[in-house]
Amino acid sequence: MAPRLTRKIVLAVLTSLAAMTAAQADTPLLTLTGTVDGKPGTSVTFDAAALAALPQITFTTSTVWTEGPQEFTGVSLGAVLRAAGMTGALLEAYAANDYSVEIPVEDWPENAPIIAHSRNGTAMSLRDKGPLWIVYPYDSDPAYRSEVIYTRSIWQLERIEVRP
């Protein structure tokens, strides 16, 4: 990755995190429930700092919910699962309003989708589809521009259940 792009990504992440208050930074943003070390029902939580410590991915894409191309920064689903020590074949993602959607693991490559925590360099609020939003690089592949993928692009993400 070019040094200029790396600096831009680091600055975007730091700017997003700086926008949060100290209380928000320690508040769990995402809870994963699944099996860890043979123990089903284990929960692992991520706050803003824990998500920021994972490898960050930034891409620009258009969405059907926003006007014009948007830059999203976040962590791949795969990286979050590995950090939680969980594996599974199916994820059930839940939004703040209890809307849920199933995402089969085999339907996403290593770097997509991401759990975005910022859009255009700014942390997303609950009113702005945040604080977390599952986003695919829709412009990169026609396969990402389908009703199935749009349905899986859950915003106001709060928790994920990892199933075998």
C-alpha positions in Angstrom: 0.0 0.0 0.0 1.3 3.4 -0.9 2.6 5.5 2.2 0.2 8.4 1.3 -2.8 6.0 1.2 -1.7 4.4 4.5 -1.5 7.8 6.2 -4.9 8.8 4.8 -6.5 5.6 6.2 -4.8 6.0 9.6 -5.9 9.7 9.8 -9.5 8.8 8.8 -9.7 6.1 11.6 -8.1 8.4 14.2 -10.5 11.3 13.2 -13.5 9.0 13.5 -12.4 7.7 16.9 -11.6 11.2 18.1 -15.1 12.2 17.3 -16.4 9.9 20.0 -16.5 10.9 23.6 -14.5 8.9 26.1 -17.6 7.2 27.4 -18.6 6.1 23.9 -15.1 4.7 23.2 -15.5 2.2 26.1 -19.0 1.3 25.2 -19.4 -2.0 23.4 -20.4 -1.4 19.8 -20.6 -5.0 18.7 -21.3 -8.3 20.4 -20.5 -11.6 18.8 -22.1 -14.8 20.3 -20.9 -18.2 19.3 -18.6 -21.1 20.2 -15.1 -20.3 21.5 -12.8 -23.1 22.5 -15.7 -25.6 22.5 -17.8 -23.4 24.7 -21.1 -22.5 22.9 -22.9 -19.3 23.9 -19.7 -17.4 24.5 -20.0 -13.6 23.9 -17.2 -11.4 22.8 -17.6 -7.6 22.7 -15.8 -4.9 20.7 -15.7 -1.3 21.6 -14.4 1.4 19.2 -10.8 0.9 20.2 -10.9 -2.9 19.8 -12.4 -2.4 16.3 -9.8 0.2 15.4 -7.0 -2.2 16.5 -8.0 -4.6 13.8 -6.8 -4.3 10.2 -8.8 -1.5 8.5 -10.2 -1.6 5.0 -11.2 1.6 3.2 -13.1 1.7 -0.2 -15.2 4.1 -2.1 -18.5 2.9 -3.5 -22.0 4.0 -4.4 -25.0 2.7 -2.4 -28.7 2.7 -3.1 -29.2 4.5 0.2 -26.9 7.5 -0.3 -26.2 10.1 -3.0 -22.9 9.7 -4.9 -19.9 7.6 -4.1 -19.1 7.3 -0.4 -15.9 6.3 1.3 -16.3 3.6 4.0 -13.7 2.4 6.5 -14.1 -0.6 8.7 -13.0 -4.1 9.4 -13.8 -7.2 7.3 -16.2 -9.7 8.8 -13.5 -12.3 8.6 -11.1 -10.3 10.7 -13.8 -9.7 13.4 -14.6 -13.4 13.6 -10.9 -14.3 13.8 -10.4 -11.7 16.6 -13.3 -13.2 18.5 -11.9 -16.7 18.0 -15.1 -17.9 16.3 -15.9 -19.9 13.2 -19.2 -20.8 11.6 -21.1 -21.2 8.4 -23.9 -18.7 9.0 -24.0 -15.3 10.7 -27.2 -13.7 11.9 -26.7 -10.0 12.1 -29.0 -7.9 14.3 -29.7 -4.1 14.1 -30.6 -1.8 17.0 -34.3 -2.3 16.1 -34.0 -6.1 16.2 -34.1 -6.4 12.4 -32.0 -9.4 11.5 -30.5 -10.9 8.4 -28.6 -14.1 7.7 -25.3 -14.0 6.0 -23.8 -17.3 4.8 -20.0 -17.2 5.3 -19.3 -18.8 1.9 -20.9 -15.8 0.2 -18.2 -13.3 1.1 -14.6 -13.1 0.2 -11.8 -12.1 2.7 -12.1 -8.3 2.3 -15.8 -7.9 1.8 -18.1 -7.0 3.3 -16.8 -4.8 6.0 -18.3 -3.7 9.2 -18.0 0.0 8.5 -17.5 2.4 11.4 -17.0 5.6 9.4 -18.3 7.1 6.2 -16.3 9.9 4.4 -13.9 10.0 7.3 -16.5 10.6 10.0 -17.9 8.2 12.6 -21.5 7.3 11.8 -24.2 8.1 14.3 -27.3 6.0 14.9 -29.3 8.5 12.8 -26.7 8.1 10.0 -27.0 4.3 9.7 -24.3 3.8 12.4 -22.5 3.3 14.5 -21.8 0.1 12.5 -23.0 -0.8 9.0 -22.2 -3.9 7.0 -21.2 -2.6 3.6 -20.1 -4.3 0.4 -18.0 -2.7 -2.3 -21.1 -2.5 -4.6 -19.3 -0.8 -7.5 -16.5 -3.4 -7.7 -18.7 -6.3 -8.8 -22.2 -6.7 -10.3 -22.8 -9.6 -8.0 -22.8 -7.1 -5.1 -25.7 -5.2 -6.7 -28.5 -7.6 -6.0 -31.5 -7.6 -3.7 -29.9 -10.4 -1.6 -26.7 -8.4 -1.0 -28.7 -5.2 -0.3 -30.7 -7.1 2.3 -27.5 -8.2 4.0 -26.2 -4.7 4.2 -27.6 -4.1 7.6 -27.0 -0.8 9.3 -27.2 0.1 13.0 -25.5 -3.2 13.6 -25.3 -4.2 17.2 -24.8 -8.0 17.4 -23.9 -11.1 15.4 -24.7 -14.7 16.2 -22.2 -17.1 14.7 -23.8 -20.4 13.9 -22.2 -23.7 12.8 
